[in-house]
C-alpha cells in the first residue's frame, strides 16, 4: 500500500467525492484516481454513483450502512405485520 493509499483510507471517515478526498488529504488530483482503483481492487473501499458524481467509502462503512438499512426495513415490516386493533 502506497502512502497515498494510506492517506485516502485514513481520510474516508465518511462518504466522500474525489474533490473532497483531494482537499482532505492534500494528494495531487491526478494521483487520487489510481489510488482509489488500487484500494477498490484490494477490497478496502467501495464506490457508487454516476461517473462524474462518484462517492467513495471504506468497505466497513458500507457494510455498516447495509446493516442499518436492513434493521430499518425489518422494523417497518414488523410494524406492517402487527394485527389491526378492532375499531370501537
FENBEL-V393386 format. One line per field, one symbol per residue. ss: DSSP state (H for helix, E for strand, - for the rest). A space follows every 10 residues. Layout:
BEGIN
ss->???
END
This chain:
BEGIN
ss->--HHHHHHHH H----EEHHH HHHHH---HH HHHHHHHHHH H---EEEE-- HHH-EEEEHH HHHHHHHHHH HHHHHHHHHH --------
END
